[in-house]
Amino acid sequence: MADRATPNLPARDFNATEAFYARLGFERTWRDAAWMILTRGDLALEFFPYPDLDPASSSFGACLRVDDLEALVAAVRDAGIPEAQTGWPRFHPPRREAWGGLVGAVIDPDGSLLRLIQN
């Protein structure tokens, strides 16, 4: 197995978190009362319970670096995640950054920032 890292993100409610990420194509590979792992292809996100989290003050985040950003963005749009500047969940479409990369973002229902980056 290749070396890898997986982000650990908070979830106020595992059922709600799993349902949100399922709309983006993630599937549960592990879940008990204290931990949940969701995967989409080679992407893996791990969640821990944080029932008292205030999404407005969350500073959790992760970068999802993918070979097919267009497909991930299509899943986000198909899931109906709104393009907005405030609130959560929300979507920021990809744009070319000053350093040359193509980067978008999703803020999940718990306020975690997921940067969507084209490899």
Backbone as numpy.savetxt, mean C-alpha at the origin, in Angstrom:
# Nx Ny Nz CAx CAy CAz Cx Cy Cz
16.38 -18.80 -1.60 15.55 -17.63 -1.60 16.44 -16.38 -1.60
16.07 -15.37 -2.37 16.81 -14.12 -2.42 16.56 -13.32 -1.15
17.54 -12.51 -0.79 17.34 -11.59 0.34 16.22 -10.63 -0.01
15.46 -10.22 1.01 14.40 -9.24 0.77 14.01 -8.61 2.09
13.35 -7.49 1.99 12.79 -6.81 3.16 11.30 -6.63 2.91
10.53 -6.68 3.97 9.09 -6.42 3.83 8.67 -5.36 4.83
7.94 -4.35 4.35 7.50 -3.30 5.26 6.48 -3.84 6.26
6.54 -3.31 7.46 5.58 -3.63 8.52 4.73 -2.39 8.73
3.45 -2.51 8.48 2.54 -1.37 8.51 1.43 -1.59 9.54
0.86 -0.51 10.06 -0.21 -0.64 11.06 -1.55 -0.89 10.40
-2.42 -1.57 11.13 -3.79 -1.78 10.69 -4.71 -1.59 11.88
-5.67 -0.67 11.74 -6.64 -0.48 12.81 -7.58 -1.67 12.89
-7.84 -2.29 11.73 -8.78 -3.41 11.65 -8.30 -4.33 10.54
-7.88 -5.54 10.89 -7.35 -6.46 9.88 -8.36 -6.74 8.77
-9.64 -6.88 9.10 -10.64 -7.17 8.07 -10.72 -6.03 7.05
-10.76 -4.79 7.53 -10.83 -3.64 6.63 -9.56 -3.51 5.80
-8.41 -3.73 6.43 -7.14 -3.64 5.72 -7.05 -4.70 4.63
-7.42 -5.92 4.97 -7.37 -7.00 3.99 -8.31 -6.72 2.83
-9.50 -6.21 3.10 -10.47 -5.90 2.04 -9.94 -4.80 1.12
-9.33 -3.77 1.70 -8.77 -2.68 0.89 -7.69 -3.19 -0.04
-6.74 -3.93 0.49 -5.63 -4.41 -0.32 -6.05 -5.50 -1.31
-7.10 -6.24 -0.99 -7.62 -7.23 -1.94 -8.09 -6.54 -3.22
-8.65 -5.34 -3.08 -9.08 -4.58 -4.26 -7.91 -4.19 -5.14
-6.70 -4.20 -4.59 -5.49 -3.89 -5.35 -4.77 -5.15 -5.84
-5.37 -6.31 -5.58 -4.79 -7.56 -6.05 -3.92 -8.29 -5.04
-3.92 -7.85 -3.78 -3.15 -8.54 -2.75 -3.98 -9.68 -2.17
-3.29 -10.76 -1.81 -3.94 -11.93 -1.23 -3.30 -12.24 0.12
-4.11 -12.75 1.03 -3.61 -13.13 2.35 -2.76 -14.39 2.24
-1.57 -14.34 2.84 -0.75 -15.54 2.94 -0.55 -15.95 4.40
-0.84 -15.05 5.33 -0.77 -15.38 6.76 -1.65 -14.42 7.52
-2.34 -14.95 8.53 -3.08 -14.08 9.43 -3.38 -14.82 10.72
-3.07 -14.15 11.81 -3.53 -14.56 13.13 -3.92 -13.28 13.86
-4.12 -13.33 15.14 -4.58 -12.15 15.87 -3.52 -11.04 15.94
-2.25 -11.40 15.77 -1.17 -10.43 15.97 -0.42 -10.05 14.70
-0.71 -10.69 13.56 0.09 -10.42 12.36 -0.69 -10.82 11.13
-0.47 -10.07 10.03 -1.09 -10.42 8.76 -0.08 -10.11 7.65
-0.01 -11.02 6.68 0.87 -10.84 5.52 0.00 -10.93 4.27
0.14 -9.91 3.42 -0.57 -9.85 2.14 0.46 -9.77 1.03
0.21 -10.48 -0.06 1.15 -10.46 -1.18 0.42 -10.19 -2.49
1.17 -9.60 -3.41 0.73 -9.38 -4.80 1.94 -9.67 -5.65
1.98 -10.86 -6.23 3.19 -11.27 -6.94 4.35 -11.33 -5.96
5.44 -10.63 -6.28 6.61 -10.61 -5.41 6.53 -9.53 -4.32
5.49 -8.70 -4.35 5.33 -7.69 -3.30 4.74 -8.33 -2.06
5.25 -7.97 -0.90 4.70 -8.46 0.37 4.60 -7.29 1.34
3.45 -7.19 1.98 3.22 -6.20 3.02 2.81 -6.94 4.28
3.41 -6.57 5.41 3.08 -7.22 6.68 2.42 -6.17 7.58
1.40 -6.60 8.31 0.61 -5.68 9.13 0.54 -6.15 10.56
0.56 -5.18 11.47 0.40 -5.44 12.89 -0.79 -4.64 13.40
-1.47 -5.10 14.44 -2.62 -4.38 14.95 -2.22 -3.06 15.61
-2.97 -2.03 15.28 -2.77 -0.72 15.88 -4.15 -0.05 15.93
-5.04 -0.57 16.77 -6.44 -0.12 16.77 -6.63 1.35 17.12
-5.70 1.97 17.84 -5.86 3.36 18.25 -5.14 4.34 17.33
-4.63 3.87 16.20 -3.91 4.74 15.27 -4.82 5.85 14.75
-4.30 7.06 14.73 -4.97 8.20 14.09 -4.36 8.33 12.70
-5.10 8.00 11.64 -4.52 8.07 10.29 -3.95 9.44 9.94
-4.52 10.49 10.50 -4.04 11.84 10.20 -2.64 12.08 10.73
-2.22 11.32 11.71 -0.89 11.54 12.27 0.07 10.39 11.97
-0.35 9.46 11.12 0.51 8.32 10.79 1.74 8.77 10.02
2.88 8.20 10.35 4.11 8.47 9.60 4.67 7.17 9.01
3.81 6.16 8.87 4.23 4.89 8.30 4.21 4.97 6.78
5.10 4.22 6.14 5.13 4.21 4.70 6.06 3.15 4.15
5.99 2.97 2.84 6.83 2.01 2.15 6.91 2.39 0.67
7.97 1.97 0.03 8.10 2.12 -1.42 7.83 0.77 -2.07
6.93 0.76 -3.03 6.67 -0.44 -3.82 7.30 -0.22 -5.19
8.43 -0.85 -5.41 9.16 -0.70 -6.67 8.77 -1.87 -7.57
8.17 -1.53 -8.72 7.58 -2.56 -9.58 8.05 -2.41 -11.01
8.05 -3.54 -11.73 8.41 -3.52 -13.14 7.28 -3.00 -14.01
6.04 -3.16 -13.56 4.89 -2.74 -14.35 4.01 -1.79 -13.54
4.47 -0.55 -13.44 3.73 0.47 -12.69 2.35 0.69 -13.30
2.26 0.63 -14.61 0.98 0.84 -15.29 -0.09 -0.16 -14.80
0.29 -1.41 -14.62 -0.66 -2.42 -14.15 -1.10 -2.14 -12.71
-0.17 -1.73 -11.85 -0.52 -1.42 -10.47 -1.43 -0.20 -10.42
-1.13 0.82 -11.21 -1.98 2.02 -11.27 -3.37 1.65 -11.79
-3.46 0.76 -12.76 -4.77 0.32 -13.26 -5.56 -0.35 -12.15
-4.90 -1.16 -11.32 -5.59 -1.80 -10.19 -6.09 -0.76 -9.19
-5.29 0.25 -8.94 -5.70 1.34 -8.03 -6.93 2.05 -8.59
-6.89 2.37 -9.86 -8.04 3.06 -10.49 -9.26 2.16 -10.51
-9.08 0.88 -10.85 -10.20 -0.06 -10.86 -10.82 -0.23 -9.48
-10.01 -0.06 -8.44 -10.50 -0.17 -7.06 -11.30 1.06 -6.64
-11.28 2.10 -7.47 -12.05 3.30 -7.16 -11.43 4.18 -6.09
-10.13 4.06 -5.87 -9.48 4.90 -4.88 -9.42 6.32 -5.46
-9.97 7.30 -4.74 -10.09 8.64 -5.32 -8.75 9.36 -5.44
-8.62 10.14 -6.53 -7.51 11.06 -6.67 -7.88 12.29 -5.85
-7.13 12.56 -4.81 -7.44 13.66 -3.91 -6.17 14.16 -3.25
-6.24 15.35 -2.69 -5.10 15.92 -1.98 -5.20 15.73 -0.48
-6.38 15.36 0.01 -6.57 15.14 1.44 -7.42 13.90 1.65
-7.42 13.41 2.88 -8.23 12.25 3.23 -7.51 10.96 2.92
-8.18 9.89 3.31 -7.64 8.55 3.07 -8.78 7.58 2.99
-8.71 6.60 2.16 -7.61 6.38 1.20 -7.66 7.41 0.08
-6.52 7.56 -0.58 -6.44 8.45 -1.74 -5.29 8.02 -2.64
-5.31 8.55 -3.86 -4.37 8.16 -4.90 -3.77 9.42 -5.51
-2.46 9.39 -5.73 -1.75 10.44 -6.45 -1.15 9.78 -7.69
-1.63 10.12 -8.88 -1.12 9.47 -10.10 0.39 9.66 -10.27
1.02 8.74 -10.97 2.47 8.84 -11.19 2.83 10.10 -11.98
3.98 10.63 -11.64 4.54 11.76 -12.38 6.05 11.59 -12.40
6.65 12.22 -13.36 8.10 12.15 -13.51 8.73 13.08 -12.47
9.58 12.52 -11.64 10.26 13.29 -10.60 11.53 13.94 -11.17
12.05 14.93 -10.48 13.25 15.65 -10.93 14.43 14.71 -11.15
14.51 13.62 -10.39 15.62 12.68 -10.53 15.41 11.70 -11.69
14.24 11.81 -12.37 13.99 11.01 -13.57 13.05 9.85 -13.37
12.75 9.48 -12.12 11.88 8.35 -11.86 10.41 8.68 -11.99
9.61 7.66 -12.26 8.15 7.78 -12.35 7.58 7.28 -11.03
6.88 8.17 -10.29 6.43 7.86 -8.94 5.00 8.33 -8.73
4.17 7.44 -8.20 2.83 7.77 -7.75 2.71 7.41 -6.28
1.50 7.51 -5.74 1.33 7.18 -4.33 -0.10 6.78 -4.03
-0.23 5.93 -3.03 -1.52 5.58 -2.44 -1.37 5.80 -0.94
-2.36 6.44 -0.35 -2.43 6.52 1.10 -3.57 5.57 1.49
-3.25 4.58 2.31 -4.25 3.56 2.64 -5.21 4.06 3.73
-6.23 3.28 4.07 -7.22 3.74 5.06 -6.65 4.04 6.44
-5.44 3.55 6.73 -4.82 3.81 8.02 -3.79 4.93 7.96
-3.71 5.60 6.81 -2.80 6.73 6.66 -1.39 6.36 6.25
-1.13 5.10 5.95 0.21 4.69 5.49 0.42 5.12 4.05
1.58 5.70 3.77 1.94 6.16 2.44 2.66 5.05 1.71
2.13 4.67 0.55 2.80 3.68 -0.31 3.22 4.39 -1.58
4.52 4.58 -1.73 5.02 5.17 -2.97 5.07 4.07 -4.02
4.53 4.37 -5.19 4.48 3.41 -6.30 5.53 3.86 -7.30
6.60 3.07 -7.46 7.76 3.48 -8.22 8.05 2.50 -9.34
8.19 3.04 -10.57 8.56 2.21 -11.71 10.04 1.85 -11.60
10.35 0.54 -11.67 11.76 0.11 -11.68 12.45 0.65 -12.91
